[in-house]
Structures are given as C-alpha cells and as structure tokens.
Amino acid sequence: MKLDISPKIKAYLDAHPDESPLLVVELAEVERRYKKLTGLLPFAACHYAVKANPDPAIVKLLASLGSSFDAASAQEIQLCLESGATPDRILFGNTIKKQSDIAWAYSQGIRMFVCDSVGEVDKLAIAAPGSKIFARLRVGGEAGAAWPLSKKFGCTRDVACEIMIRAKEKGLVPYGLSFHVGSQQTVVEPHFAAIALTELVFDDLVEEGIQLEAIDIGGGFPAQYRDAIPPIEDFAETIIESIERNFEGRPLKVLMEPGRYLVADAGVLRAEVVLISYHKEINATRWVYLDIGKFSGLVEAEAIQYRIISEKDTDKEEDTARVILAGPTCDSIDVIYEEAEYYLPNNLAVGDKLYFLSAGAYTTTYSSVGFNGFPPLKCVCI
Ligand SMILES: Cc1ncc(COP(=O)(O)O)c(C=O)c1O
C-alpha cells in the first residue's frame, strides 16, 4: 500500500481498522507548524482560530506552547479557559455577538473584541466597558482565496473610522484594525494591500485624535490541498515587508489568527466506500458513495479539493476513471465532488478505504450532530 501519510497516523489507523469515518490528527505536526509560523513572524502574537479544529487536545497543546486564541463564541472562550489560556490571551473575534455573550465574556476577563459595525460598538460599550476594540476591514484579493469571507464580514475605511470614533465616545479603547484575506489564500498580494489599507485608516484616525496601536492580520495561510501553494515563507516575507513599508519606525502591535495552516495538514480522514453505482440516465460517470459526506464534515468540498488516495492507487492512467463522490445520507445535496475532477481506480470496491489528506481543519466542526442518524465525525489526536 503506497500511502503518502505519516507513519504515526498510518499506525493508528491500521490499529483501528473498523473505525470509519475517522479523522486522526498528529499533534507533533500541529506543534511543528505553530513553531514554524511563529518563528517566521516572531513579533506577531499568534491567536489560534479555534473554529478550525476545537479538539481540546489541540487547544491544550497550543495553550501550553504559549499561543493565544481567536474565539468565535462563548463556548470557544470557555474551551480556551479550560485548556489553560488566561483571559488576556483570548480575543472575541466574531463580529456578530449576542450582548449576553459579550457580558459573559467580560465577566470572564475578556477585554479584546472585534466588530465591523457601529451597532456592535453600542453593545460592547454596555456589556464590556473599557475594552479594547478592533474594527475589521473588508479587504480585496478574494479571488485568490478558496474560501472567501469578505462578503459577510468587514467594513469600509469610513465605517472603520466611525466605529473607532464611536468607541472612544463610549469609553471603549479604539485599539486596532483587523482583516482576513480569505481562507486558503493562495497568493500573497492581498496581505500587501490589506496592510497598506490599515495604515491609511491609522492616519485617518490620527486626524480625529485617535492613535491606534495594533493590527490583526487574521488567518488565510493555506494548507496543502490538490493545487500548488506558495511556501509559508513567502507570506511571512510579504507581511514583514508590508509592515516595514507602511509602519516604519512606528510602534505597532501585530496579531495573527491562523486556523487552517496550523491543523489541516496534520490530519488524515479515513472513509469507506459504501456503494458504487452508475446513474446512466444522468451521465456515464461512476458514483462512489462514502460513509462521509457534506453532513459529516466535508462542507468545504468542491471549493476545497482534498488530495484523496486509495489503497488501490495505480500509476496507470488507463486503470482509473472519473468518479462523482457522494455521501451516505438521503439528501440530494450530499454530493462531495461532482464539478472537481477526481479519478479513482477502476477496481475500487465496496469496503475499500479512501484517505482524505490535509483534512484536519474545518471538518469535525462542520459535521452535523446526527443528520439521518449518522454520528458526528470523530477526531482522535495522537
Ligand atoms: C475571524 C477569523 N479569524 C481567523 C480565521 C481563520 O482563518 P484560516 O483558517 O483561513 O487561517 C477565520 C476563519 O474563518 C476567521 O473567521
């Protein structure tokens, strides 16, 4: 079996042959990636985006390594606190928060919040008085991102200024600007443009008597799916160069919120073939149904194209054919890959295993609690 997966993960999967679907994450790889990224950007406080994979073992590991956290909800804040992070290391990064959750976070000692609308500032002023506020800017460059985020999040330069002016009026601390260049960002230029934009807003606000202190460069650092990606060093270089060019000589605190980069490549998801059939009236393509699908963790599929390998992989092209991959539920949207071209061996059979590489991010959390009775995707950290 020619499987391009780490020996440790392979050994675990071999020792548990009947567990499927199953995600196995190698903690040593998460640690290696954390050290690599923080080594390349040593001046930036690393706030792991918990949403990428909130397995307590991962959060505990990162807390023990000194990481800070970007939490999207009260529940993620609770998890970080239980995993050893102190409140000063947690940023409530979701721009959409219930006032009761803001108040709870404040009661736990959380003092950094992100928003992208003036309405959110008013809630923060009541529920989190005196806290540090980030305004999240909408940035371009979404074309390079497999999973864009700017449609729903972020504000214009003008609104960012309004937010900060209002924050100051209301007794909050106008602290910094954040952005996200889109998840699985495959080009470096958007970071360059986004950092330049933060500098413009810094200057706008100086004219209003407000001196911001920090920028939060978000996540977006890519994982190794099917397409080639630039090395992480290229992103780091661009970020360093942009900060130097725009903020030269000025004191600046920098935060980052990596999610996918830290955990995706550390995980392998094993699935099993449940059925192979042809719907000849639709097309001549073989349908391969797996025990995992859109409802059990593969929501990002199509936009995100995992490397998939089987135990029967062959170098002979003529022994493979295109497939449509689909999940096991009684829902017609439960199709994993139809547009993306995937080829699998012709002798693939029911019961065979498929391995989705780099599946450690945004899989378990997207898994439903039990659609059609199928249990949520299980994650084991080794
Ligand atoms: C606010 C925020 N920060 C960080 C992240 C992590 O991004 P990525 O997984 O691309 O690193 C996300 C992803 O959705 C996010 O919404």
The ligand as a Tripos MOL2 file, in Angstrom:
@<TRIPOS>MOLECULE
LIG
   16    16     1     0     0
SMALL
NO_CHARGES

@<TRIPOS>ATOM
      1 C1        -12.1140   35.9480   12.3020 C.3       1 LIG1
      2 C2        -11.3570   34.7830   11.7580 C.ar      1 LIG1
      3 N1        -10.0660   34.6570   12.1000 N.ar      1 LIG1
      4 C3         -9.3370   33.6210   11.6670 C.ar      1 LIG1
      5 C4         -9.8890   32.6360   10.8810 C.ar      1 LIG1
      6 C5         -9.0320   31.5030   10.4510 C.3       1 LIG1
      7 O1         -8.7570   31.5470    9.1200 O.3       1 LIG1
      8 P1         -7.8780   30.4490    8.4320 P.3       1 LIG1
      9 O2         -8.4160   29.1380    8.8130 O.co2     1 LIG1
     10 O3         -8.0020   30.7540    6.9860 O.co2     1 LIG1
     11 O4         -6.4830   30.6180    8.9200 O.co2     1 LIG1
     12 C6        -11.2140   32.7570   10.4580 C.ar      1 LIG1
     13 C7        -11.8150   31.7660    9.5690 C.2       1 LIG1
     14 O5        -12.9750   31.7440    9.2760 O.2       1 LIG1
     15 C8        -11.9830   33.8500   10.9260 C.ar      1 LIG1
     16 O6        -13.2670   33.9950   10.5960 O.3       1 LIG1
@<TRIPOS>BOND
     1     1     2 1
     2     2     3 ar
     3     2    15 ar
     4     3     4 ar
     5     4     5 ar
     6     5     6 1
     7     5    12 ar
     8     6     7 1
     9     7     8 1
    10     8     9 2
    11     8    10 1
    12     8    11 1
    13    12    13 1
    14    12    15 ar
    15    13    14 2
    16    15    16 1
@<TRIPOS>SUBSTRUCTURE
     1 LIG1         1 GROUP 0 **** ****
